[in-house]
């Protein structure tokens, strides 16, 4: 039985869920973003697991008890929930100690994240160009929405990665969608007026960005292969860092010779890196001719905690490749780029450097838009593997 429960901790899988069902132990959780905004998410609870549901995604988090408190740990991230039970409700906090975040959390029995009127809804279905911070340092993204009557799901694609599986409702001219995956909590609230959505994106209790969105069939995100470049004067990607086991590993090591090398710039704290790491693990099992190396930039406030976070990720994702620790105490990209002399800039975690069998950098892929983006993700995988097979055959 313990083996079965442990396997559940390691799996993220997708399943459909009917919001009209209300099985036992069905709860609505809320992370308090500010005095007037709560970010809702659905979960089930039993003696050993919290199962968070975001649209087609189920996330399994192990439970431990400490005195009268219930502690919910992430199998991948440093973060955890700690709360107490009062009758049929819960109250406590979401913690990230390295980032010094402490977000109030409460939960109650329920199913619907947002209230709505069954007979009153506008059409938000489709793809929308989103412009965040439109009167300051603006940047664009793509809202992907799938609507059935009042129910709506989808995600946001950006140049650095997607916002994960989100779900919610349409109520008249209003759209409300949210998610929580044990680390990342997002909520979008918007109002439709003359074919334009205006609203806010909330991230935990630490950030809010206003946006406008509108239909634009010609809008495309920037080419992820065109954002990060190798620095002039370099053909190779140079690195030399110690692995989580203390072994010094460098790009000049003999084991990389004659292999196509995929070098991932990442952090164990990064949800898009988690999605990319899962995909890289699939590739390592599919192709014997490739080598994968991850280089981690950790915000954990001690070297020991950073190494433990890396080992936790590696173990629970069953990763066979090396993860090297390049930096701890900060994931600041300006500091990180100083440790990567071959790159002209570092825009995103993750960033993937594709190196051919002759040690030449052939492409650099910035960010990662993963399973929540549906067919876009499938198209990316097909195109990427065709290029990978071309490099293998050279």
C-alpha positions as CSV (number, residue, x, y, z in Angstrom):
1,X,0.0,0.0,0.0
2,X,2.8,2.4,0.9
3,X,4.4,1.8,-2.5
4,X,1.2,2.6,-4.2
5,X,0.8,5.9,-2.3
6,X,4.4,6.8,-3.1
7,X,3.8,6.3,-6.8
8,X,0.8,8.6,-6.6
9,X,3.1,11.4,-5.3
10,X,5.2,11.2,-8.4
11,X,2.4,11.4,-10.9
12,X,0.7,14.4,-12.5
13,X,-2.1,13.2,-14.8
14,X,-5.1,14.7,-16.5
15,X,-8.7,13.7,-16.0
16,X,-12.0,15.3,-16.7
17,X,-14.2,16.3,-13.8
18,X,-17.9,17.2,-13.7
19,X,-18.3,20.3,-11.5
20,X,-21.9,19.4,-10.8
21,X,-20.7,16.4,-8.8
22,X,-20.1,16.9,-5.1
23,X,-18.3,13.8,-3.8
24,X,-17.3,13.4,-0.1
25,X,-14.3,15.4,1.0
26,X,-14.8,17.9,-1.8
27,X,-13.4,21.3,-0.8
28,X,-12.8,24.8,-2.0
29,X,-9.5,26.3,-0.9
30,X,-8.7,30.0,-1.0
31,X,-5.3,31.8,-0.9
32,X,-5.9,35.3,0.3
33,X,-4.3,37.6,-2.3
34,X,-5.3,40.9,-0.6
35,X,-8.1,42.3,1.5
36,X,-10.8,41.8,-1.1
37,X,-9.4,39.1,-3.4
38,X,-9.2,35.3,-2.7
39,X,-7.7,32.9,-5.2
40,X,-9.9,29.7,-5.2
41,X,-9.0,26.1,-6.1
42,X,-10.7,22.7,-5.8
43,X,-9.3,19.8,-3.9
44,X,-10.2,16.5,-2.2
45,X,-8.7,15.4,1.1
46,X,-8.1,12.0,2.7
47,X,-5.8,10.8,5.4
48,X,-2.7,10.7,3.2
49,X,-3.3,13.0,0.2
50,X,-4.5,16.4,-0.9
51,X,-5.6,16.1,-4.5
52,X,-5.8,19.5,-6.2
53,X,-7.8,19.8,-9.4
54,X,-7.2,22.3,-12.1
55,X,-9.3,21.6,-15.2
56,X,-7.8,18.4,-16.7
57,X,-4.9,18.3,-14.2
58,X,-4.8,16.4,-10.9
59,X,-1.9,17.1,-8.5
60,X,-1.2,14.8,-5.6
61,X,0.4,16.2,-2.5
62,X,1.3,14.1,0.5
63,X,0.0,14.9,4.0
64,X,1.7,14.7,7.3
65,X,0.4,15.6,10.8
66,X,2.2,17.8,13.3
67,X,0.4,18.0,16.7
68,X,-3.0,19.5,15.8
69,X,-1.9,20.8,12.4
70,X,-2.1,19.3,9.0
71,X,0.9,19.8,6.7
72,X,0.7,19.4,3.0
73,X,4.0,19.1,1.1
74,X,4.8,19.4,-2.6
75,X,6.6,16.4,-4.0
76,X,8.6,18.8,-6.2
77,X,8.7,22.3,-4.7
78,X,9.9,23.7,-1.4
79,X,6.5,25.2,-0.6
80,X,3.9,23.7,1.9
81,X,0.5,24.3,3.4
82,X,0.0,24.2,7.2
83,X,-3.5,24.4,8.6
84,X,-5.9,23.3,11.3
85,X,-9.3,21.8,11.1
86,X,-12.4,23.5,12.7
87,X,-15.5,21.4,12.3
88,X,-15.7,20.9,8.5
89,X,-13.4,23.8,7.5
90,X,-9.7,24.6,7.6
91,X,-7.6,27.6,8.3
92,X,-3.9,28.2,8.0
93,X,-1.1,29.5,5.8
94,X,0.8,28.7,2.6
95,X,4.6,29.0,3.2
96,X,7.7,29.5,1.2
97,X,10.5,30.0,3.7
98,X,13.3,30.9,1.2
99,X,11.1,33.7,-0.3
100,X,9.7,34.6,3.1
101,X,6.2,34.2,1.8
102,X,3.3,33.5,4.2
103,X,-0.1,33.6,2.5
104,X,-3.3,33.1,4.5
105,X,-5.3,30.0,3.5
106,X,-8.7,28.7,4.3
107,X,-11.0,26.0,2.9
108,X,-14.6,24.9,3.2
109,X,-16.8,22.2,1.7
110,X,-17.8,23.0,-1.9
111,X,-17.4,22.6,-5.6
112,X,-17.9,25.8,-7.5
113,X,-14.9,28.2,-7.4
114,X,-17.0,31.2,-8.5
115,X,-20.8,31.9,-8.3
116,X,-22.6,32.2,-11.6
117,X,-26.0,32.4,-13.3
118,X,-26.7,29.4,-15.5
119,X,-28.6,31.4,-18.1
120,X,-26.3,34.5,-18.4
121,X,-23.0,34.2,-20.2
122,X,-21.1,35.9,-23.0
123,X,-18.8,34.1,-25.4
124,X,-15.1,34.1,-24.3
125,X,-14.2,31.0,-26.3
126,X,-11.0,31.2,-28.5
127,X,-7.7,32.9,-28.5
128,X,-7.1,36.4,-27.3
129,X,-4.1,38.7,-27.5
130,X,-3.4,39.9,-23.9
131,X,-1.4,43.1,-23.2
132,X,-0.2,43.4,-19.6
133,X,0.9,46.6,-18.0
134,X,-0.3,48.4,-21.1
135,X,0.4,51.9,-19.8
136,X,3.9,51.1,-18.4
137,X,6.3,48.3,-19.4
138,X,3.9,46.4,-21.6
139,X,4.3,42.8,-22.7
140,X,2.0,40.5,-24.7
141,X,0.6,37.0,-24.1
142,X,-2.1,34.7,-25.5
143,X,-5.2,33.7,-23.5
144,X,-6.4,30.3,-24.7
145,X,-10.0,29.8,-23.6
146,X,-12.3,26.8,-24.0
147,X,-15.9,27.5,-23.0
148,X,-19.0,25.4,-22.5
149,X,-22.0,27.5,-21.4
150,X,-20.8,29.0,-18.1
151,X,-17.8,26.7,-17.6
152,X,-14.5,27.9,-19.0
153,X,-10.9,26.5,-18.9
154,X,-7.6,27.3,-20.6
155,X,-4.3,28.9,-19.9
156,X,-2.1,31.9,-20.8
157,X,0.9,31.4,-23.1
158,X,3.8,33.8,-22.8
159,X,7.3,34.0,-24.2
160,X,8.7,32.5,-21.0
161,X,6.1,29.8,-20.3
162,X,2.4,29.1,-19.8
163,X,0.4,29.7,-16.6
164,X,-0.7,26.1,-16.2
165,X,-4.2,24.5,-16.3
166,X,-6.8,27.1,-15.2
167,X,-10.6,26.8,-14.8
168,X,-13.5,29.0,-13.8
169,X,-16.7,30.5,-15.0
170,X,-18.3,33.1,-17.2
171,X,-21.0,35.2,-15.5
172,X,-22.6,37.6,-17.8
173,X,-19.8,39.8,-19.1
174,X,-17.3,38.6,-16.5
175,X,-14.7,35.9,-16.7
176,X,-13.0,34.4,-13.6
177,X,-10.4,31.6,-13.9
178,X,-7.8,30.4,-11.4
179,X,-5.4,27.6,-10.4
180,X,-3.0,26.4,-7.7
181,X,-0.4,23.7,-8.2
182,X,1.3,23.6,-4.8
183,X,3.6,26.5,-5.8
184,X,1.9,28.7,-8.3
185,X,-1.4,30.4,-7.7
186,X,-2.9,32.5,-10.5
187,X,-6.3,34.2,-11.0
188,X,-7.7,36.2,-13.9
189,X,-10.7,38.5,-13.4
190,X,-12.0,40.4,-16.4
191,X,-14.9,42.2,-17.9
192,X,-15.9,42.1,-21.6
193,X,-16.9,45.4,-23.2
194,X,-17.1,46.0,-26.9
195,X,-15.1,42.8,-27.7
196,X,-12.3,43.8,-25.3
197,X,-11.6,42.2,-22.0
198,X,-10.2,44.4,-19.2
199,X,-9.1,43.0,-16.0
200,X,-6.3,41.9,-13.6
201,X,-4.0,38.9,-13.2
202,X,-3.3,38.1,-9.5
203,X,-0.3,36.0,-8.6
204,X,-0.4,34.8,-5.0
205,X,-0.5,37.8,-2.6
206,X,2.7,39.3,-4.1
207,X,1.8,40.6,-7.5
208,X,-1.1,42.0,-9.6
209,X,-0.9,43.0,-13.3
210,X,-3.7,44.8,-15.2
211,X,-4.4,43.7,-18.8
212,X,-6.5,44.2,-21.8
213,X,-7.3,41.4,-24.3
214,X,-8.9,41.3,-27.7
215,X,-9.2,39.0,-30.7
216,X,-6.2,39.3,-33.1
217,X,-5.9,36.4,-35.6
218,X,-2.5,37.6,-36.7
219,X,-1.0,37.7,-33.2
220,X,1.9,35.3,-32.5
221,X,4.4,35.1,-29.7
222,X,8.0,35.7,-30.6
223,X,9.9,32.7,-32.0
224,X,11.3,31.0,-28.9
225,X,14.4,30.1,-30.9
226,X,15.2,33.7,-31.6
227,X,15.2,35.3,-28.1
228,X,18.4,34.0,-26.6
229,X,21.6,33.9,-28.6
230,X,25.2,32.6,-28.2
231,X,27.6,35.4,-27.5
232,X,29.8,36.7,-30.3
233,X,33.2,34.8,-30.3
234,X,31.6,31.6,-29.0
235,X,30.6,28.5,-30.9
236,X,30.4,26.2,-27.8
237,X,28.4,26.5,-24.6
238,X,30.9,26.7,-21.8
239,X,30.0,25.4,-18.3
240,X,31.7,23.9,-15.2
241,X,29.7,23.3,-12.1
242,X,29.3,20.6,-9.4
243,X,26.4,18.2,-9.5
244,X,24.1,17.6,-6.5
245,X,26.4,14.7,-5.6
246,X,29.5,16.9,-5.6
247,X,31.0,15.8,-8.9
248,X,32.5,18.6,-11.1
249,X,31.0,18.4,-14.5
250,X,32.2,20.5,-17.5
251,X,31.2,20.8,-21.2
252,X,34.6,19.4,-22.1
253,X,34.1,16.1,-20.3
254,X,34.7,13.1,-22.5
255,X,31.2,11.7,-21.9
256,X,29.6,14.4,-24.0
257,X,31.7,13.6,-27.1
258,X,29.7,12.2,-30.0
259,X,26.4,12.9,-28.3
260,X,23.7,15.5,-29.0
261,X,23.6,17.5,-25.8
262,X,20.6,19.2,-24.3
263,X,21.6,21.7,-21.6
264,X,18.7,23.1,-19.5
265,X,19.0,26.3,-17.5
266,X,16.4,25.9,-14.8
267,X,15.4,26.0,-11.1
268,X,13.8,23.4,-8.9
269,X,11.3,26.1,-7.9
270,X,10.1,26.7,-11.5
271,X,6.8,25.1,-12.7
272,X,7.6,25.6,-16.4
273,X,11.0,24.0,-15.7
274,X,9.1,21.1,-14.1
275,X,7.1,20.6,-17.3
276,X,10.2,20.8,-19.4
277,X,12.1,18.4,-17.1
278,X,9.3,15.8,-17.5
279,X,9.6,16.1,-21.3
280,X,13.4,15.9,-21.2
281,X,13.0,12.7,-19.2
282,X,10.8,11.3,-21.9
283,X,13.4,12.1,-24.5
284,X,16.2,10.5,-22.6
285,X,14.2,7.2,-22.6
286,X,13.4,7.5,-26.3
287,X,16.9,8.4,-27.7
288,X,20.1,6.8,-26.6
289,X,22.1,9.3,-28.7
290,X,21.4,12.3,-26.5
291,X,22.9,13.6,-23.2
292,X,20.9,15.9,-20.9
293,X,22.4,18.2,-18.3
294,X,20.4,20.6,-16.1
295,X,22.1,23.7,-14.6
296,X,20.1,25.0,-11.5
297,X,19.8,28.5,-10.2
298,X,18.2,28.2,-6.8
299,X,16.6,30.8,-4.5
300,X,17.0,28.5,-1.5
301,X,18.8,30.5,1.2
302,X,21.5,27.9,1.9
303,X,23.6,25.6,-0.2
304,X,22.3,22.6,1.7
305,X,18.7,23.5,1.1
306,X,19.4,24.1,-2.6
307,X,21.0,20.7,-3.0
308,X,18.2,19.0,-1.1
309,X,15.6,20.7,-3.3
310,X,17.5,19.5,-6.4
311,X,17.7,16.0,-5.0
312,X,14.0,16.0,-4.2
313,X,13.1,17.0,-7.7
314,X,15.4,14.5,-9.2
315,X,14.1,11.6,-7.1
316,X,10.4,12.4,-7.4
317,X,10.6,12.9,-11.2
318,X,12.9,9.9,-11.5
319,X,15.4,11.9,-13.5
320,X,18.6,10.0,-14.6
321,X,20.6,13.0,-15.8
322,X,22.9,15.3,-13.8
323,X,21.6,18.5,-12.2
324,X,24.4,21.0,-11.5
325,X,24.1,23.7,-8.9
326,X,25.3,27.0,-10.3
327,X,23.8,29.5,-7.8
328,X,21.9,29.6,-4.6
329,X,20.4,32.3,-2.5
330,X,19.0,34.0,-5.6
331,X,17.6,33.2,-9.0
332,X,18.3,36.7,-10.2
333,X,19.0,36.4,-14.0
334,X,21.4,39.3,-14.0
335,X,23.6,37.4,-11.6
336,X,23.0,34.1,-13.3
337,X,24.2,35.3,-16.7
338,X,27.6,36.2,-15.2
339,X,28.1,32.5,-14.6
340,X,27.2,31.6,-18.2
341,X,29.8,33.4,-20.3
342,X,28.6,31.9,-23.6
343,X,25.2,33.5,-23.5
344,X,24.3,37.0,-24.5
345,X,21.5,37.2,-22.0
346,X,19.2,35.1,-19.9
347,X,15.5,35.9,-20.4
348,X,13.8,32.9,-18.9
349,X,13.9,29.8,-16.7
350,X,13.9,27.4,-18.4
351,X,16.2,28.0,-21.3
352,X,17.4,25.0,-23.4
353,X,20.7,25.0,-25.3
354,X,20.8,22.4,-28.1
355,X,24.4,21.3,-28.9
356,X,25.3,19.0,-31.8
357,X,27.7,16.0,-31.7
358,X,30.6,18.3,-32.6
359,X,29.9,20.6,-29.6
360,X,28.5,23.4,-31.6
361,X,25.4,25.3,-30.4
362,X,22.7,24.8,-33.0
363,X,19.6,26.3,-31.3
364,X,18.6,27.9,-28.0
365,X,15.0,27.6,-26.9
366,X,13.7,30.2,-24.5
367,X,10.9,29.3,-22.0
368,X,8.5,26.4,-22.1
369,X,4.8,26.2,-22.9
370,X,3.8,22.8,-21.8
371,X,0.8,20.4,-21.6
372,X,-1.8,23.1,-20.6
373,X,-1.4,24.6,-24.1
374,X,-2.9,21.5,-25.7
375,X,-2.2,21.1,-29.5
376,X,0.4,23.9,-29.3
377,X,2.4,21.6,-27.1
378,X,2.0,18.6,-29.3
379,X,3.1,20.6,-32.3
380,X,6.2,21.8,-30.4
381,X,7.2,18.2,-29.5
382,X,6.8,17.0,-33.1
383,X,8.9,19.8,-34.5
384,X,11.5,19.5,-31.8
385,X,12.0,15.8,-32.2
386,X,12.3,16.1,-36.0
387,X,15.2,18.5,-35.4
388,X,16.7,16.3,-32.7
389,X,16.6,13.3,-35.1
390,X,18.3,15.4,-37.8
391,X,21.1,16.2,-35.4
392,X,21.4,12.6,-34.3
393,X,21.8,11.5,-38.0
394,X,24.5,13.9,-38.8
